[in-house]
């Protein structure tokens, strides 16, 4: 079966040559591998948060005090959805709302001490699982993963 290569536009508007991007099969393999890896790391970490809750929680920890609208923008969801997720995180004691010092009409969402402790536990558990899996690879495979990290990080940095 013929699978055409994909030639998307880059952020500057020019078309990326198809041979640089790879075949549709290669892109599907990458997508599936990243999704499965992410799922397995999450499944082998502590906690009961949904993927949406965990992602929102990480944004709060990573970016510090955030308004609901800023979190919605970061997570690519609507403000009402972000508000529901934050309410669930509040109910678990992981985040709290505080008065915005710059605008008293607004509140900002911050991680609680318990939230930071939880984040550290989850990070250690996920890192431990990943380290155990990577340790099963040979040195060449580990080197390939290490070499790919900057490119994968750039993909996330250009997310729109």
LUMPATI-263396 format. One line per field, with one value per residue (C-alpha): residue in three letters; y negated, x negated, z negated. Coordinates in steps of 0.25 Angstrom, whole numbers, plus 5000, padded with zeros to 4 digits. Example, Ala and Ser with C-alpha at 12.3 -4.5 7.8 and 13.67 -1.06 7.14 Angstrom:
type: Ala,Ser
py: 5018,5004
px: 4951,4945
pz: 4969,4971
! end
This chain:
type: Unk,Unk,Unk,Unk,Unk,Unk,Unk,Unk,Unk,Unk,Unk,Unk,Unk,Unk,Unk,Unk,Unk,Unk,Unk,Unk,Unk,Unk,Unk,Unk,Unk,Unk,Unk,Unk,Unk,Unk,Unk,Unk,Unk,Unk,Unk,Unk,Unk,Unk,Unk,Unk,Unk,Unk,Unk,Unk,Unk,Unk,Unk,Unk,Unk,Unk,Unk,Unk,Unk,Unk,Unk,Unk,Unk,Unk,Unk,Unk,Unk,Unk,Unk,Unk,Unk,Unk,Unk,Unk,Unk,Unk,Unk,Unk,Unk,Unk,Unk,Unk,Unk,Unk,Unk,Unk,Unk,Unk,Unk,Unk,Unk,Unk,Unk,Unk,Unk,Unk,Unk,Unk,Unk,Unk,Unk,Unk,Unk,Unk,Unk,Unk,Unk,Unk,Unk,Unk,Unk,Unk,Unk,Unk,Unk,Unk,Unk,Unk,Unk,Unk,Unk,Unk,Unk,Unk,Unk,Unk,Unk,Unk,Unk,Unk,Unk,Unk,Unk,Unk,Unk,Unk,Unk,Unk,Unk,Unk,Unk,Unk,Unk,Unk,Unk,Unk,Unk,Unk,Unk,Unk,Unk,Unk,Unk,Unk,Unk,Unk,Unk,Unk,Unk,Unk,Unk,Unk,Unk,Unk,Unk,Unk
py: 5000,4986,4977,4963,4955,4943,4929,4919,4904,4900,4888,4878,4882,4890,4905,4915,4925,4938,4946,4938,4941,4956,4965,4965,4979,4973,4962,4971,4980,4968,4963,4977,4979,4965,4967,4981,4977,4965,4974,4984,4974,4968,4982,4985,4973,4971,4964,4965,4952,4952,4949,4935,4932,4937,4928,4916,4919,4919,4906,4900,4905,4901,4887,4883,4875,4875,4870,4879,4873,4874,4889,4891,4885,4893,4906,4903,4904,4894,4886,4894,4907,4902,4897,4911,4917,4907,4910,4925,4922,4912,4923,4932,4922,4920,4906,4894,4881,4868,4853,4848,4837,4829,4830,4833,4836,4849,4861,4868,4883,4888,4902,4905,4911,4924,4922,4920,4932,4940,4935,4939,4953,4954,4949,4959,4971,4968,4965,4978,4986,4979,4982,4997,4998,4990,4998,5010,5003,5004,4992,4989,4988,4979,4970,4969,4965,4955,4949,4948,4941,4926,4928,4934,4922,4912,4919,4916,4902,4898,4904,4895
px: 5000,4994,4993,4990,4980,4985,4980,4986,4983,4973,4976,4970,4980,4971,4973,4963,4958,4966,4953,4949,4962,4962,4974,4987,4984,4971,4979,4990,4979,4974,4987,4991,4978,4979,4993,4991,4978,4985,4997,4987,4979,4992,4998,4985,4985,4993,5006,5020,5021,5027,5017,5024,5023,5009,5005,5012,5006,4992,4995,4998,4985,4976,4982,4985,4997,5007,5020,5031,5030,5015,5016,5027,5018,5006,5014,5022,5036,5047,5047,5060,5052,5040,5048,5054,5041,5035,5047,5044,5029,5034,5043,5031,5023,5012,5015,5022,5027,5021,5024,5017,5008,5008,5023,5032,5044,5036,5030,5018,5016,5004,4999,5000,4989,4996,4997,4982,4979,4989,4982,4968,4974,4979,4967,4958,4967,4968,4953,4950,4959,4953,4939,4942,4947,4935,4925,4930,4925,4911,4902,4905,4920,4918,4909,4919,4930,4921,4918,4932,4936,4933,4941,4953,4952,4952,4965,4971,4966,4972,4986,4997
pz: 5000,5004,4992,4997,4988,4981,4984,4973,4972,4962,4953,4963,4974,4983,4986,4980,4990,4988,4987,4974,4967,4971,4976,4970,4964,4957,4951,4946,4940,4933,4928,4923,4916,4909,4905,4899,4892,4886,4882,4875,4868,4862,4859,4851,4843,4831,4830,4836,4844,4858,4869,4870,4855,4855,4867,4861,4847,4854,4860,4847,4841,4853,4856,4841,4838,4850,4853,4858,4872,4872,4869,4879,4889,4885,4885,4898,4891,4889,4876,4870,4872,4866,4854,4852,4852,4842,4833,4833,4830,4819,4813,4813,4805,4816,4820,4814,4819,4814,4816,4828,4822,4835,4837,4824,4833,4838,4831,4835,4833,4826,4822,4807,4799,4800,4815,4816,4808,4817,4829,4824,4821,4835,4841,4834,4836,4851,4852,4845,4855,4867,4862,4860,4874,4880,4872,4881,4894,4899,4899,4914,4912,4899,4908,4918,4908,4902,4916,4919,4906,4911,4924,4916,4906,4918,4923,4909,4909,4923,4919,4923
! end
